[in-house]
Amino acid sequence: MWKEKVMEVLEGHFGTKKEITETSHFLDDLDGDEIDIVDVTVQICEKLDISIPEEETFDIGTVQELLDVVEKNVV
Amino acid sequence: MLLASAGGGVLYVKKLQGDLDTAKGNIIKLEDGINEQKAVIAQQEADFEAITSIRNDLEDTNRMLETANRNLNEKFNKLNASGERRDIGALSTSRPLSIQRILNKDEVNERRCFEIIQGAELTEEELNATKKSKINTVCPELANPNYIPY
């Protein structure tokens, strides 16, 4: 359930023109930048009503890495 | 009569020699003047080259700053797919460490851009960067010649 919500946030943020998969890289595949990763993390926290420590998000590059961090913090 | 003529001739020749010495002295002065003028022209040419070089450097710096400004503007005002404008202020408040980290990285990239403008050679990593995640986002056109934007 939380995973679908994460994907909804990503599609709302990056659009659906480019397919978003777990292996998608935020910069290389979705044409995002590092602030986009911060932005979607904030949106996900609000949507799932969770808190993710900033340090855990520093090295996120792919959707899978974001999912791993979210999963770790979903209660 | 003959003696007077010979004496006059000697005086005339002496006057001619005097005039010739004066002319020689004037030629030497003129040559010195020409050499001085040549040195001035050479210095002016060197100055012009230096000014042209500085102007080219300034134009490169200006181009880089324009690109950096454009990139920063996009970074702070980017629209997402839903048409919402990025609120960098709100993000800085809720995720200060993350935003600070990104800005620090930009600062390092900017310093590197100035090094490149001033003649630093590109590294292998910079030359081989073809992905957005590997480029210098402040001046990719300078630092990453093999990167083709999407």
Backbone of each chain as ProteinMPNN parsed JSONL, in Angstrom:
{"seq_chain_A": "MWKEKVMEVLEGHFGTKKEITETSHFLDDLDGDEIDIVDVTVQICEKLDISIPEEETFDIGTVQELLDVVEKNVV", "coords_chain_A": {"N_chain_A": [[0.831, -1.213, 0.0], [1.858, 1.302, 0.892], [3.841, 1.524, -0.961], [2.547, 1.931, -3.381], [1.549, 4.432, -2.912], [3.88, 5.891, -2.776], [4.73, 5.647, -5.416], [2.685, 7.034, -6.646], [3.178, 9.624, -5.754], [5.635, 10.043, -7.021], [4.913, 9.876, -9.723], [3.187, 12.03, -9.894], [4.98, 14.041, -9.468], [7.125, 13.736, -11.337], [5.76, 13.149, -13.646], [4.143, 11.181, -16.255], [5.213, 10.639, -18.641], [7.725, 9.583, -18.878], [8.618, 6.31, -18.143], [8.356, 5.152, -14.878], [10.27, 3.172, -12.964], [11.5, 0.733, -10.583], [14.191, 0.711, -10.986], [14.738, 3.119, -12.065], [16.709, 6.014, -12.389], [16.887, 8.995, -10.605], [18.155, 11.315, -11.607], [19.449, 10.576, -14.022], [17.543, 9.14, -15.509], [14.998, 10.227, -15.053], [15.318, 12.855, -15.426], [15.562, 14.556, -13.272], [16.685, 16.539, -10.438], [18.925, 16.929, -7.621], [17.476, 18.302, -5.72], [14.906, 17.64, -6.379], [14.763, 15.075, -5.359], [14.843, 15.578, -2.636], [12.501, 17.034, -2.474], [10.457, 15.163, -3.273], [10.766, 13.357, -1.23], [9.902, 14.806, 0.986], [7.224, 15.146, 0.243], [6.39, 12.471, 0.254], [6.712, 11.815, 2.936], [4.738, 13.445, 4.011], [2.46, 12.372, 2.787], [2.428, 9.711, 3.671], [2.472, 10.093, 6.289], [4.829, 9.93, 7.847], [8.187, 10.027, 9.25], [11.313, 10.727, 7.974], [14.683, 10.424, 8.623], [17.025, 12.912, 7.674], [19.678, 12.233, 7.037], [19.509, 9.676, 6.056], [18.683, 9.953, 3.504], [20.612, 11.045, 1.928], [22.199, 9.65, 0.053], [20.537, 8.74, -1.917], [19.787, 7.645, -5.138], [18.364, 6.179, -6.964], [14.992, 5.02, -7.673], [14.5, 2.635, -6.338], [16.304, 2.804, -4.214], [15.158, 4.904, -2.832], [12.727, 3.717, -2.14], [13.646, 1.738, -0.418], [14.57, 3.261, 1.733], [12.202, 4.485, 2.534], [10.674, 2.257, 3.238], [12.042, 1.356, 5.452], [11.288, 3.222, 7.279], [8.584, 3.199, 7.459], [5.9, 2.641, 9.569]], "CA_chain_A": [[0.0, 0.0, 0.0], [2.73, 2.477, 0.959], [4.635, 1.582, -2.185], [1.699, 2.553, -4.408], [1.483, 5.873, -2.595], [5.175, 6.478, -3.183], [4.741, 5.743, -6.883], [1.754, 8.128, -6.985], [3.918, 10.885, -5.545], [6.668, 10.16, -8.068], [4.254, 10.169, -11.003], [2.681, 13.403, -9.804], [6.113, 14.97, -9.498], [7.917, 13.626, -12.571], [4.899, 12.908, -14.795], [4.038, 9.78, -16.696], [5.802, 10.492, -19.987], [8.836, 8.633, -18.731], [8.217, 5.214, -17.269], [9.074, 5.146, -13.596], [10.408, 1.819, -12.421], [12.365, 0.71, -9.4], [15.587, 0.953, -11.375], [14.889, 4.476, -12.629], [17.594, 6.933, -11.669], [16.194, 10.282, -10.573], [18.818, 12.308, -12.453], [19.796, 10.071, -15.357], [16.378, 8.624, -16.25], [13.786, 11.043, -14.878], [15.725, 14.25, -15.656], [15.39, 15.346, -12.055], [17.932, 16.969, -9.813], [19.003, 16.478, -6.224], [16.398, 18.938, -4.933], [13.694, 16.838, -6.628], [14.774, 13.935, -4.418], [14.444, 16.148, -1.341], [11.097, 17.43, -2.611], [9.552, 13.99, -3.24], [10.867, 12.762, 0.109], [8.992, 15.591, 1.851], [5.847, 14.81, -0.158], [6.113, 11.1, 0.707], [6.551, 11.882, 4.398], [3.401, 14.013, 4.292], [1.422, 11.455, 2.307], [2.399, 8.498, 4.499], [2.529, 10.55, 7.682], [6.021, 9.339, 8.47], [9.335, 10.911, 9.329], [12.538, 10.067, 7.492], [15.874, 11.234, 8.959], [17.674, 13.453, 6.47], [20.926, 11.525, 6.717], [19.219, 8.44, 5.313], [18.309, 10.263, 2.11], [21.723, 11.709, 1.238], [22.79, 8.894, -1.062], [19.499, 8.191, -2.805], [19.96, 7.953, -6.554], [17.342, 5.483, -7.751], [13.682, 4.825, -7.038], [14.632, 1.523, -5.39], [16.977, 3.309, -3.005], [14.15, 5.688, -2.104], [11.775, 2.752, -1.567], [14.311, 1.078, 0.721], [14.592, 4.21, 2.864], [10.82, 4.653, 2.997], [10.267, 0.994, 3.889], [12.694, 1.321, 6.756], [10.671, 4.191, 8.188], [7.132, 3.001, 7.529], [5.582, 1.916, 10.824]], "C_chain_A": [[0.868, 1.268, 0.0], [3.515, 2.656, -0.336], [3.842, 2.255, -3.322], [1.636, 4.071, -4.182], [2.781, 6.586, -2.994], [5.192, 6.669, -4.695], [3.797, 6.848, -7.36], [2.45, 9.486, -6.849], [4.923, 11.098, -6.675], [6.041, 10.512, -9.415], [3.706, 11.594, -11.019], [3.805, 14.407, -9.95], [6.849, 14.948, -10.843], [7.067, 13.419, -13.828], [4.933, 11.46, -15.225], [4.622, 9.574, -18.094], [6.952, 9.495, -19.941], [8.394, 7.556, -17.758], [9.053, 5.238, -15.985], [9.083, 3.721, -13.065], [11.352, 1.881, -11.216], [13.824, 1.017, -9.759], [15.81, 2.364, -11.931], [15.8, 5.321, -11.743], [16.966, 8.328, -11.74], [16.822, 11.317, -11.517], [18.975, 11.806, -13.891], [18.586, 9.639, -16.179], [15.158, 9.539, -16.175], [14.065, 12.536, -15.06], [15.464, 15.147, -14.445], [16.713, 15.904, -11.589], [17.88, 16.577, -8.339], [17.9, 17.095, -5.356], [15.076, 18.208, -5.183], [13.61, 15.674, -5.635], [14.349, 14.414, -3.03], [12.941, 16.443, -1.363], [10.162, 16.215, -2.511], [9.611, 13.299, -1.875], [9.921, 13.475, 1.075], [7.546, 15.227, 1.534], [5.454, 13.417, 0.336], [5.885, 11.071, 2.224], [5.164, 12.409, 4.762], [2.304, 13.019, 3.921], [1.296, 10.219, 3.201], [2.397, 8.816, 6.001], [3.672, 9.846, 8.44], [7.118, 10.389, 8.549], [10.572, 10.134, 8.876], [13.728, 10.95, 7.856], [16.608, 11.677, 7.693], [18.903, 12.649, 6.043], [20.679, 10.266, 5.874], [18.928, 8.701, 3.841], [19.475, 10.81, 1.276], [22.21, 10.965, -0.005], [21.755, 8.283, -1.999], [19.758, 8.631, -4.245], [18.846, 7.352, -7.393], [16.032, 5.372, -6.961], [13.782, 3.701, -6.005], [15.293, 1.975, -4.088], [16.028, 4.16, -2.165], [13.153, 4.743, -1.409], [12.374, 2.065, -0.336], [14.29, 1.985, 1.958], [13.183, 4.386, 3.426], [10.39, 3.408, 3.787], [10.811, 0.916, 5.313], [11.972, 2.207, 7.783], [9.141, 4.102, 8.26], [6.828, 2.165, 8.769], [4.632, 0.772, 10.513]], "O_chain_A": [[0.642, 2.186, -0.788], [3.813, 3.775, -0.754], [4.386, 3.031, -4.107], [1.666, 4.865, -5.122], [2.771, 7.717, -3.479], [5.612, 7.712, -5.195], [4.072, 7.519, -8.355], [2.326, 10.363, -7.704], [5.043, 12.197, -7.215], [6.569, 11.341, -10.157], [3.76, 12.277, -12.042], [3.61, 15.495, -10.49], [7.156, 15.995, -11.413], [7.579, 13.501, -14.945], [5.64, 10.629, -14.654], [4.54, 8.483, -18.659], [7.125, 8.675, -20.843], [7.863, 7.849, -16.687], [10.28, 5.33, -16.016], [8.039, 3.146, -12.758], [11.912, 2.926, -10.886], [14.587, 1.519, -8.933], [16.941, 2.748, -12.229], [15.673, 5.334, -10.519], [16.564, 8.781, -12.811], [16.111, 12.098, -12.149], [18.672, 12.519, -14.847], [18.594, 9.754, -17.404], [14.377, 9.617, -17.123], [13.181, 13.372, -14.877], [15.183, 16.337, -14.583], [17.735, 15.762, -12.26], [16.914, 15.97, -7.877], [17.448, 16.488, -4.385], [14.221, 18.16, -4.299], [12.534, 15.336, -5.141], [13.59, 13.737, -2.336], [12.216, 16.146, -0.414], [9.191, 16.238, -1.755], [8.621, 12.724, -1.422], [9.231, 12.84, 1.873], [6.738, 15.023, 2.44], [4.327, 13.205, 0.783], [4.985, 10.393, 2.72], [4.505, 11.909, 5.674], [1.335, 12.851, 4.661], [0.19, 9.741, 3.456], [2.33, 7.925, 6.848], [3.483, 9.263, 9.507], [7.002, 11.482, 7.996], [10.832, 9.025, 9.343], [13.782, 12.108, 7.443], [16.782, 10.894, 6.759], [19.135, 12.418, 4.857], [21.53, 9.853, 5.086], [18.927, 7.777, 3.028], [19.341, 11.012, 0.069], [22.59, 11.587, -0.998], [22.081, 7.398, -2.791], [19.925, 9.817, -4.533], [18.429, 7.926, -8.399], [15.987, 5.601, -5.752], [13.212, 3.805, -4.919], [14.884, 1.572, -2.999], [16.087, 4.138, -0.936], [12.789, 4.946, -0.251], [11.685, 1.843, 0.659], [14.028, 1.535, 3.073], [12.993, 4.431, 4.641], [9.814, 3.515, 4.869], [10.132, 0.473, 6.239], [12.039, 1.967, 8.989], [8.497, 4.829, 9.015], [7.429, 1.113, 8.984], [4.236, 0.036, 11.416]]}, "seq_chain_B": "MLLASAGGGVLYVKKLQGDLDTAKGNIIKLEDGINEQKAVIAQQEADFEAITSIRNDLEDTNRMLETANRNLNEKFNKLNASGERRDIGALSTSRPLSIQRILNKDEVNERRCFEIIQGAELTEEELNATKKSKINTVCPELANPNYIPY", "coords_chain_B": {"N_chain_B": [[96.116, 84.892, -56.608], [95.635, 82.348, -57.425], [96.294, 81.058, -55.072], [94.39, 82.1, -53.372], [92.097, 81.013, -54.449], [92.594, 78.309, -54.014], [92.629, 78.286, -51.232], [89.989, 79.022, -50.721], [88.698, 76.834, -51.758], [89.525, 74.802, -50.022], [88.344, 75.655, -47.638], [85.683, 75.454, -48.413], [85.439, 72.697, -48.778], [85.909, 71.864, -46.169], [83.671, 72.959, -44.927], [81.728, 71.494, -46.178], [82.346, 68.955, -45.162], [81.783, 69.415, -42.499], [79.032, 69.843, -42.668], [78.299, 67.35, -43.544], [78.992, 65.768, -41.329], [77.2, 66.777, -39.475], [74.817, 65.964, -40.701], [75.154, 63.218, -40.549], [75.055, 62.892, -37.779], [72.42, 63.706, -37.377], [71.067, 61.678, -38.731], [71.697, 59.482, -37.112], [70.348, 60.243, -34.792], [67.744, 60.224, -35.776], [67.484, 57.508, -36.383], [67.657, 56.447, -33.816], [65.318, 57.517, -32.809], [63.452, 56.19, -34.429], [63.878, 53.554, -33.602], [63.045, 53.771, -30.953], [60.36, 54.356, -31.368], [59.598, 51.967, -32.584], [59.893, 50.215, -30.441], [57.932, 51.232, -28.776], [55.656, 50.676, -30.317], [55.803, 47.874, -30.37], [55.39, 47.346, -27.671], [52.819, 48.348, -27.411], [51.469, 46.552, -29.03], [51.828, 44.193, -27.562], [50.461, 44.915, -25.245], [47.907, 45.161, -26.326], [47.397, 42.534, -27.067], [47.399, 41.355, -24.531], [45.209, 42.658, -23.403], [43.179, 41.732, -25.081], [43.269, 39.028, -24.461], [42.523, 39.1, -21.746], [39.973, 40.146, -22.05], [38.74, 38.052, -23.448], [38.864, 36.075, -21.471], [37.205, 37.254, -19.577], [34.816, 37.241, -20.985], [34.396, 34.49, -21.164], [34.102, 33.924, -18.448], [31.824, 35.415, -17.937], [29.958, 34.107, -19.571], [29.919, 31.636, -18.274], [28.933, 32.402, -15.778], [26.409, 33.277, -16.514], [25.252, 30.888, -17.352], [25.393, 29.495, -14.948], [23.729, 31.073, -13.418], [21.32, 30.724, -14.767], [20.953, 27.993, -14.361], [20.766, 27.942, -11.585], [18.49, 29.473, -11.23], [16.613, 27.804, -12.399], [16.854, 25.707, -10.665], [15.841, 26.771, -8.303], [13.301, 27.513, -8.98], [11.9, 25.533, -10.258], [9.339, 23.81, -12.068], [7.144, 21.168, -11.251], [5.774, 18.069, -12.646], [3.1, 18.325, -12.126], [2.682, 20.951, -12.299], [3.315, 22.482, -10.151], [5.188, 24.936, -8.458], [8.493, 24.72, -7.317], [9.207, 25.069, -3.89], [11.686, 26.422, -2.547], [12.329, 27.652, -0.187], [10.604, 26.533, 1.728], [11.474, 23.903, 1.567], [14.088, 24.19, 2.443], [13.626, 24.767, 5.053], [12.309, 22.502, 6.059], [14.062, 20.424, 5.363], [16.874, 21.085, 6.069], [19.587, 20.181, 6.192], [19.89, 18.605, 3.935], [19.442, 20.421, 1.824], [21.498, 22.235, 2.317], [23.684, 20.635, 1.87], [23.464, 20.141, -0.862], [23.784, 22.739, -1.851], [26.38, 23.245, -1.009], [27.758, 21.452, -2.588], [27.265, 22.556, -5.069], [28.743, 24.868, -4.791], [31.346, 23.913, -4.724], [31.449, 22.882, -7.3], [31.198, 25.257, -8.733], [33.569, 26.563, -8.088], [35.334, 24.88, -9.369], [34.6, 25.362, -11.997], [35.594, 27.957, -12.385], [38.295, 27.386, -12.177], [38.654, 25.895, -14.493], [38.061, 27.785, -16.463], [40.229, 29.407, -16.063], [42.184, 27.916, -17.17], [42.725, 25.33, -16.257], [43.26, 21.843, -16.784], [40.904, 19.418, -18.022], [39.697, 16.669, -16.081], [39.943, 13.055, -16.351], [37.597, 11.95, -15.429], [35.815, 14.072, -15.714], [35.892, 14.408, -18.479], [34.855, 11.972, -19.309], [32.282, 11.983, -18.421], [28.979, 11.381, -19.086], [26.508, 11.147, -18.131], [23.81, 12.701, -16.345], [24.031, 12.551, -13.603], [26.703, 12.571, -13.173], [27.872, 14.898, -13.948], [29.247, 18.302, -13.857], [27.075, 20.418, -12.625], [26.969, 23.149, -12.687], [28.519, 24.261, -14.76], [28.281, 22.568, -17.184], [28.792, 22.646, -19.932], [31.357, 23.518, -20.105], [32.845, 21.873, -18.398], [32.156, 19.262, -19.005], [32.442, 18.09, -21.846], [31.495, 15.919, -23.283], [28.976, 15.434, -22.49], [25.596, 15.208, -23.282], [22.785, 17.066, -23.04], [19.477, 16.064, -21.973]], "CA_chain_B": [[94.788, 84.553, -57.121], [95.554, 80.873, -57.365], [96.309, 80.699, -53.643], [93.086, 82.474, -52.796], [91.12, 80.028, -54.931], [92.845, 77.025, -53.304], [92.163, 78.467, -49.842], [88.507, 78.996, -50.725], [88.274, 75.415, -51.984], [89.744, 74.05, -48.768], [87.289, 76.079, -46.691], [84.41, 74.898, -48.89], [85.441, 71.247, -48.479], [85.762, 71.735, -44.713], [82.27, 73.251, -44.594], [80.957, 70.326, -46.619], [82.585, 67.87, -44.191], [81.006, 69.773, -41.301], [77.616, 69.587, -42.954], [78.132, 65.892, -43.61], [79.013, 65.264, -39.945], [75.918, 67.157, -38.872], [73.783, 65.093, -41.291], [75.335, 61.875, -39.952], [74.517, 62.971, -36.402], [70.957, 63.756, -37.461], [70.6, 60.331, -39.126], [71.782, 58.628, -35.918], [69.232, 60.636, -33.907], [66.506, 59.733, -36.387], [67.44, 56.045, -36.197], [67.31, 56.215, -32.402], [63.887, 57.829, -32.693], [62.699, 55.093, -35.069], [63.962, 52.381, -32.715], [62.174, 54.03, -29.797], [58.971, 54.202, -31.84], [59.36, 50.525, -32.797], [59.723, 49.611, -29.11], [56.604, 51.662, -28.292], [54.649, 49.913, -31.078], [55.854, 46.475, -29.888], [54.749, 47.332, -26.342], [51.383, 48.537, -27.625], [50.946, 45.282, -29.553], [51.792, 43.26, -26.429], [49.353, 45.363, -24.386], [46.65, 44.841, -27.013], [47.201, 41.076, -26.927], [47.043, 41.085, -23.132], [43.829, 43.148, -23.205], [42.296, 40.801, -25.794], [43.231, 37.789, -23.68], [41.719, 39.368, -20.545], [38.577, 40.299, -22.49], [38.229, 36.702, -23.735], [38.657, 35.412, -20.179], [36.013, 37.849, -18.955], [33.639, 36.752, -21.722], [34.195, 33.097, -20.727], [33.571, 33.982, -17.086], [30.461, 35.929, -18.029], [29.117, 33.018, -20.11], [29.774, 30.625, -17.225], [28.047, 32.946, -14.747], [25.044, 33.282, -17.066], [24.771, 29.501, -17.279], [25.202, 29.162, -13.53], [22.54, 31.814, -12.981], [20.163, 30.048, -15.38], [20.787, 26.707, -13.669], [20.282, 28.22, -10.223], [17.113, 29.935, -11.36], [15.792, 26.602, -12.624], [16.911, 24.909, -9.443], [15.006, 27.373, -7.261], [11.931, 27.807, -9.438], [11.473, 24.458, -11.154], [7.955, 23.332, -11.98], [7.055, 19.715, -11.39], [4.838, 17.641, -13.692], [1.753, 18.775, -11.757], [2.635, 22.403, -12.474], [3.591, 23.182, -8.883], [6.534, 25.502, -8.418], [9.304, 24.284, -6.171], [9.318, 26.068, -2.824], [13.007, 26.146, -1.967], [12.313, 28.146, 1.197], [9.955, 25.518, 2.563], [12.351, 22.721, 1.598], [15.245, 24.536, 3.289], [13.174, 24.733, 6.441], [11.983, 21.139, 6.493], [15.217, 19.531, 5.141], [18.023, 22.025, 5.958], [20.877, 19.517, 5.926], [19.9, 18.142, 2.538], [19.602, 21.576, 0.934], [22.847, 22.762, 2.549], [24.611, 19.694, 1.218], [23.36, 20.385, -2.308], [24.38, 24.051, -2.14], [27.837, 23.104, -0.844], [28.253, 20.756, -3.777], [27.231, 23.553, -6.149], [29.851, 25.803, -4.558], [32.556, 23.207, -5.171], [31.369, 22.846, -8.77], [31.432, 26.614, -9.241], [35.025, 26.818, -7.975], [35.973, 24.1, -10.424], [34.329, 26.062, -13.257], [36.557, 29.056, -12.484], [39.609, 26.789, -12.466], [38.673, 25.499, -15.909], [38.157, 29.034, -17.237], [41.596, 29.94, -15.938], [43.111, 27.069, -17.913], [42.958, 23.991, -15.704], [42.887, 20.768, -17.71], [39.791, 18.58, -17.571], [40.102, 15.353, -15.605], [39.341, 11.928, -17.085], [36.22, 11.812, -14.945], [35.019, 15.137, -16.35], [35.806, 14.119, -19.916], [34.049, 10.773, -19.557], [30.925, 12.122, -17.874], [27.917, 11.494, -20.099], [25.226, 11.087, -17.427], [23.518, 13.894, -15.552], [24.474, 12.347, -12.219], [28.164, 12.637, -13.106], [28.395, 16.158, -14.506], [29.293, 19.528, -13.069], [25.805, 21.036, -13.029], [27.096, 24.609, -12.801], [29.025, 24.623, -16.093], [28.51, 21.309, -17.907], [29.323, 22.867, -21.283], [32.803, 23.693, -19.977], [33.49, 20.783, -17.661], [31.793, 17.927, -19.502], [32.17, 18.27, -23.285], [30.84, 14.749, -23.876], [27.619, 15.308, -21.958], [24.543, 15.755, -24.128], [21.576, 17.205, -22.213], [18.3, 15.335, -22.479]], "C_chain_B": [[94.54, 83.066, -57.002], [95.475, 80.395, -55.924], [94.967, 80.982, -52.985], [92.032, 81.473, -53.201], [91.264, 78.716, -54.185], [92.349, 77.12, -51.879], [90.654, 78.391, -49.755], [87.997, 77.588, -50.889], [88.395, 74.598, -50.726], [88.649, 74.371, -47.761], [85.936, 75.456, -47.06], [84.301, 73.407, -48.554], [85.248, 71.022, -46.99], [84.32, 71.955, -44.276], [81.382, 72.056, -44.987], [81.101, 69.158, -45.643], [81.805, 68.121, -42.9], [79.537, 69.46, -41.482], [77.33, 68.082, -42.956], [78.106, 65.282, -42.21], [77.696, 65.567, -39.236], [74.804, 66.233, -39.375], [73.872, 63.687, -40.703], [74.761, 61.826, -38.541], [73.003, 62.962, -36.409], [70.375, 62.388, -37.825], [70.607, 59.394, -37.915], [70.631, 58.934, -34.958], [67.901, 60.105, -34.445], [66.361, 58.219, -36.2], [67.088, 55.68, -34.754], [65.821, 56.438, -32.18], [63.02, 56.71, -33.265], [62.702, 53.857, -34.17], [63.065, 52.549, -31.487], [60.71, 53.832, -30.177], [58.619, 52.735, -32.058], [59.1, 49.831, -31.463], [58.346, 49.952, -28.549], [55.512, 50.853, -28.992], [54.604, 48.453, -30.6], [55.164, 46.355, -28.534], [53.235, 47.475, -26.47], [50.74, 47.243, -28.142], [50.816, 44.249, -28.429], [50.638, 43.61, -25.487], [48.011, 44.969, -24.998], [46.344, 43.345, -26.881], [46.763, 40.713, -25.514], [45.592, 41.497, -22.861], [42.839, 42.188, -23.88], [42.133, 39.508, -25.008], [42.353, 37.96, -22.429], [40.238, 39.48, -20.925], [37.959, 38.929, -22.784], [37.946, 35.939, -22.446], [37.385, 35.925, -19.502], [34.738, 37.372, -19.642], [33.327, 35.308, -21.331], [33.559, 33.073, -19.337], [32.112, 34.419, -17.103], [29.509, 34.845, -18.533], [28.852, 31.976, -19.03], [28.797, 31.103, -16.145], [26.594, 32.984, -15.223], [24.439, 31.888, -16.99], [24.474, 29.121, -15.836], [23.939, 29.824, -12.996], [21.268, 31.143, -13.499], [19.877, 28.734, -14.648], [20.247, 26.911, -12.256], [18.822, 28.647, -10.239], [16.175, 28.735, -11.551], [15.715, 25.776, -11.347], [15.948, 25.446, -8.392], [13.548, 27.544, -7.682], [11.344, 26.707, -10.324], [10.001, 24.09, -10.932], [7.966, 21.817, -12.057], [5.968, 19.368, -12.41], [3.411, 18.073, -13.393], [1.613, 20.29, -11.868], [2.896, 23.173, -11.199], [5.036, 23.672, -8.883], [7.245, 25.057, -7.142], [9.417, 25.411, -5.137], [10.613, 25.801, -2.058], [13.076, 26.608, -0.51], [11.733, 27.11, 2.137], [10.843, 24.274, 2.682], [13.568, 22.972, 2.5], [14.882, 24.47, 4.762], [12.957, 23.298, 6.913], [13.166, 20.171, 6.343], [16.5, 20.374, 5.009], [19.347, 21.347, 5.613], [20.994, 19.104, 4.462], [20.157, 19.314, 1.59], [21.004, 22.168, 1.079], [23.887, 21.924, 1.816], [24.636, 19.936, -0.303], [24.031, 21.714, -2.669], [25.903, 24.018, -1.997], [28.457, 22.445, -2.079], [28.298, 21.722, -4.973], [28.41, 24.523, -6.033], [31.171, 25.184, -5.031], [32.596, 23.174, -6.701], [31.696, 24.213, -9.371], [32.929, 26.959, -9.194], [35.767, 26.107, -9.101], [35.773, 24.776, -11.8], [35.323, 27.198, -13.455], [37.957, 28.528, -12.784], [39.727, 26.446, -13.945], [38.802, 26.732, -16.797], [39.573, 29.569, -17.214], [42.643, 28.999, -16.536], [43.387, 25.699, -17.351], [42.496, 22.925, -16.697], [41.748, 19.954, -17.131], [40.324, 17.232, -17.125], [39.445, 14.278, -16.47], [37.868, 11.786, -16.728], [35.306, 12.853, -15.6], [34.832, 14.86, -17.842], [34.864, 12.958, -20.206], [32.604, 10.886, -19.088], [29.899, 12.298, -18.99], [26.534, 11.461, -19.438], [25.064, 12.308, -16.53], [24.049, 13.768, -14.124], [25.98, 12.507, -12.059], [28.733, 13.998, -13.509], [28.533, 17.25, -13.445], [28.067, 20.332, -13.5], [25.889, 22.55, -13.17], [27.56, 25.002, -14.211], [29.304, 23.358, -16.91], [29.121, 21.524, -19.293], [30.833, 23.095, -21.269], [33.468, 22.44, -19.428], [33.253, 19.408, -18.269], [31.428, 17.978, -20.983], [31.447, 17.084, -23.922], [29.426, 14.525, -23.352], [26.625, 15.965, -22.911], [23.278, 15.845, -23.296], [20.391, 16.493, -22.85], [17.424, 16.272, -23.308]], "O_chain_B": [[93.489, 82.586, -56.58], [94.724, 79.481, -55.585], [94.479, 80.21, -52.159], [91.167, 81.116, -52.401], [90.288, 78.087, -53.777], [91.732, 76.19, -51.359], [90.101, 77.78, -48.84], [87.016, 77.182, -50.267], [87.514, 73.808, -50.388], [88.097, 73.48, -47.117], [85.167, 75.008, -46.209], [83.259, 72.917, -48.117], [84.524, 70.115, -46.579], [83.803, 71.265, -43.398], [80.456, 71.666, -44.276], [80.133, 68.464, -45.332], [81.251, 67.205, -42.292], [78.881, 68.9, -40.603], [76.307, 67.61, -42.462], [77.303, 64.391, -41.93], [77.154, 64.738, -38.503], [73.962, 65.776, -38.602], [72.865, 63.048, -40.399], [74.084, 60.874, -38.154], [72.368, 62.313, -35.579], [69.334, 61.985, -37.305], [69.673, 58.621, -37.705], [70.021, 58.03, -34.388], [67.056, 59.611, -33.698], [65.279, 57.714, -35.902], [66.332, 54.742, -34.499], [65.152, 55.678, -31.479], [62.004, 56.328, -32.685], [61.677, 53.198, -33.996], [62.415, 51.604, -31.04], [59.929, 53.235, -29.436], [57.505, 52.301, -31.765], [58.218, 48.979, -31.352], [57.677, 49.117, -27.94], [54.562, 50.398, -28.354], [53.531, 47.871, -30.444], [54.445, 45.389, -28.277], [52.469, 46.828, -25.756], [49.629, 46.884, -27.751], [49.825, 43.524, -28.353], [49.931, 42.729, -24.996], [47.104, 44.51, -24.305], [45.21, 42.943, -26.624], [45.879, 39.879, -25.318], [44.847, 40.787, -22.186], [41.791, 41.872, -23.318], [41.037, 38.96, -24.895], [41.55, 37.088, -22.096], [39.364, 38.976, -20.219], [36.811, 38.666, -22.425], [36.934, 35.248, -22.329], [36.603, 35.16, -18.939], [33.72, 37.128, -18.995], [32.164, 34.934, -21.181], [32.62, 32.321, -19.076], [31.275, 33.872, -16.385], [28.408, 34.675, -18.01], [27.731, 31.491, -18.877], [27.957, 30.344, -15.661], [25.669, 32.756, -14.445], [23.278, 31.718, -16.618], [23.449, 28.51, -15.535], [23.181, 29.229, -12.23], [20.278, 31.009, -12.78], [18.727, 28.405, -14.355], [19.39, 26.161, -11.789], [18.027, 28.245, -9.389], [15.102, 28.661, -10.952], [14.671, 25.226, -10.996], [15.313, 24.674, -7.674], [12.667, 27.701, -6.837], [10.386, 26.948, -11.059], [9.496, 24.061, -9.81], [8.717, 21.24, -12.843], [5.323, 20.255, -12.967], [2.593, 18.179, -14.307], [0.556, 20.846, -11.569], [2.717, 24.391, -11.162], [5.965, 22.951, -9.246], [6.668, 25.027, -6.055], [9.69, 26.56, -5.484], [10.638, 25.066, -1.07], [13.795, 26.023, 0.3], [12.286, 26.837, 3.202], [10.95, 23.672, 3.751], [14.014, 22.081, 3.223], [15.718, 24.158, 5.61], [13.362, 22.923, 8.013], [13.272, 19.207, 7.101], [17.136, 20.372, 3.955], [20.136, 21.879, 4.832], [22.048, 19.235, 3.841], [20.976, 19.22, 0.676], [21.626, 22.556, 0.09], [24.835, 22.444, 1.227], [25.695, 19.933, -0.93], [24.753, 21.806, -3.662], [26.624, 24.67, -2.752], [29.529, 22.833, -2.542], [29.234, 21.706, -5.772], [28.994, 24.94, -7.033], [31.997, 25.849, -5.654], [33.638, 23.408, -7.314], [32.384, 24.309, -10.387], [33.476, 27.559, -10.12], [36.695, 26.65, -9.701], [36.667, 24.758, -12.646], [35.839, 27.389, -14.556], [38.712, 29.136, -13.542], [40.763, 26.677, -14.57], [39.559, 26.728, -17.767], [40.063, 30.113, -18.204], [43.843, 29.248, -16.425], [44.203, 24.962, -17.906], [41.473, 23.083, -17.364], [41.627, 19.809, -15.915], [41.277, 16.707, -17.702], [38.513, 14.556, -17.224], [37.015, 11.542, -17.582], [34.176, 12.552, -15.986], [33.747, 15.054, -18.391], [34.161, 12.954, -21.217], [31.796, 9.989, -19.328], [29.96, 13.266, -19.748], [25.519, 11.711, -20.088], [26.037, 12.869, -16.027], [24.465, 14.755, -13.515], [26.483, 12.572, -10.937], [29.94, 14.219, -13.42], [28.027, 17.148, -12.328], [28.026, 20.864, -14.609], [24.976, 23.171, -13.714], [27.053, 25.965, -14.786], [30.449, 23.108, -17.285], [29.88, 20.683, -19.774], [31.51, 22.895, -22.277], [34.508, 22.001, -19.919], [34.053, 18.492, -18.073], [30.251, 17.916, -21.338], [30.849, 17.227, -24.989], [28.763, 13.555, -23.718], [26.787, 17.122, -23.298], [22.741, 14.818, -22.881], [20.304, 16.339, -24.068], [16.386, 15.854, -23.823]]}, "name": "protein", "num_of_chains": 2, "seq": "MWKEKVMEVLEGHFGTKKEITETSHFLDDLDGDEIDIVDVTVQICEKLDISIPEEETFDIGTVQELLDVVEKNVVMLLASAGGGVLYVKKLQGDLDTAKGNIIKLEDGINEQKAVIAQQEADFEAITSIRNDLEDTNRMLETANRNLNEKFNKLNASGERRDIGALSTSRPLSIQRILNKDEVNERRCFEIIQGAELTEEELNATKKSKINTVCPELANPNYIPY"}
